[in-house]
């Protein structure tokens, strides 16, 4: 068995696919899980990640989307975090609503 810390991101993704389907009548395992991981990554899937600091908020590129600690969704537009729930916020103000989950960055769509 491969130790989780020695796995690369794709191997961890394939292991997650295997674990998620383990209870199915025909679970997805081994090379099939790896093939699915490759296909999904090629289509732009990236695992959401959590950020917790102002520097991490400020480092996100224009167009990024996150879910803040209040559950509000915001997108970085023209240097401000815009949401339907609140007025536009600076990085400093948005950092008050961390931890936040980054669900999209423009680089991921390429």
C-alpha positions as CSV (number, residue, x, y, z in Angstrom):
1,X,0.0,0.0,0.0
2,X,1.3,3.5,-0.9
3,X,1.5,5.9,2.0
4,X,-0.7,8.9,1.4
5,X,2.1,11.5,1.9
6,X,4.1,9.9,-0.9
7,X,1.2,10.1,-3.4
8,X,1.0,12.8,-6.0
9,X,-2.3,14.8,-6.5
10,X,-3.5,12.5,-9.3
11,X,-2.8,9.3,-7.2
12,X,-4.7,10.9,-4.3
13,X,-7.6,11.8,-6.6
14,X,-7.7,8.2,-8.0
15,X,-7.6,6.9,-4.4
16,X,-10.5,9.2,-3.5
17,X,-12.5,7.9,-6.5
18,X,-11.8,4.3,-5.4
19,X,-12.9,5.1,-1.8
20,X,-16.0,6.9,-2.9
21,X,-17.2,4.0,-5.0
22,X,-16.1,1.2,-2.7
23,X,-19.7,0.5,-1.6
24,X,-20.9,0.2,-5.2
25,X,-21.7,-3.2,-6.7
26,X,-18.9,-2.7,-9.1
27,X,-16.4,-0.3,-7.4
28,X,-14.0,1.7,-9.5
29,X,-10.5,0.6,-8.6
30,X,-6.9,0.7,-9.7
31,X,-6.1,1.8,-13.3
32,X,-9.8,2.5,-13.9
33,X,-9.8,5.1,-11.1
34,X,-6.6,6.6,-12.5
35,X,-8.1,6.9,-16.0
36,X,-11.2,8.7,-14.5
37,X,-8.9,11.0,-12.5
38,X,-7.0,11.9,-15.7
39,X,-10.2,12.5,-17.7
40,X,-11.7,14.8,-15.0
41,X,-8.4,16.7,-14.6
42,X,-8.2,17.2,-18.4
43,X,-11.8,18.6,-18.2
44,X,-10.7,21.2,-15.6
45,X,-11.6,19.6,-12.3
46,X,-9.6,20.7,-9.3
47,X,-10.2,19.9,-5.7
48,X,-11.5,22.9,-3.8
49,X,-8.9,24.2,-1.3
50,X,-9.2,26.2,1.9
51,X,-7.5,29.5,2.5
52,X,-7.1,31.2,5.9
53,X,-5.0,34.3,5.5
54,X,-5.1,37.8,3.9
55,X,-2.0,36.9,1.9
56,X,-3.8,33.8,0.4
57,X,-6.9,35.9,-0.4
58,X,-4.7,38.6,-2.0
59,X,-2.7,36.0,-4.1
60,X,-5.8,34.8,-5.9
61,X,-6.0,35.9,-9.5
62,X,-8.8,38.1,-11.0
63,X,-11.9,36.0,-11.7
64,X,-11.4,33.6,-8.8
65,X,-14.5,32.4,-6.9
66,X,-14.7,31.5,-3.2
67,X,-17.2,30.6,-0.6
68,X,-16.5,32.5,2.6
69,X,-17.0,31.4,6.2
70,X,-20.5,32.8,6.2
71,X,-21.4,30.6,3.2
72,X,-21.5,33.6,0.8
73,X,-20.1,33.2,-2.7
74,X,-17.8,36.0,-4.0
75,X,-15.8,36.6,-7.2
76,X,-12.8,38.8,-7.5
77,X,-13.6,41.5,-10.1
78,X,-11.4,44.5,-10.8
79,X,-9.6,44.0,-7.5
80,X,-12.7,43.7,-5.3
81,X,-14.6,40.7,-4.0
82,X,-18.1,41.0,-5.3
83,X,-21.1,39.1,-3.9
84,X,-24.9,39.3,-4.1
85,X,-25.0,39.1,-0.3
86,X,-22.6,42.0,0.6
87,X,-21.1,45.1,-0.9
88,X,-17.8,44.8,-2.7
89,X,-14.8,44.1,-0.4
90,X,-11.1,44.6,-0.4
91,X,-8.8,41.6,0.2
92,X,-8.2,42.8,3.8
93,X,-12.0,42.8,4.5
94,X,-12.6,39.5,2.7
95,X,-9.9,37.9,4.9
96,X,-12.1,38.5,7.9
97,X,-14.4,35.9,6.4
98,X,-11.8,33.1,6.3
99,X,-11.5,30.3,6.3
100,X,-12.8,30.3,2.8
101,X,-13.0,27.6,0.1
102,X,-11.6,28.4,-3.3
103,X,-13.9,26.8,-5.8
104,X,-12.5,28.3,-9.0
105,X,-9.5,30.1,-10.3
106,X,-9.2,31.1,-14.0
107,X,-6.0,28.9,-14.5
108,X,-8.1,25.8,-13.7
109,X,-10.3,26.4,-16.6
110,X,-7.5,26.2,-19.2
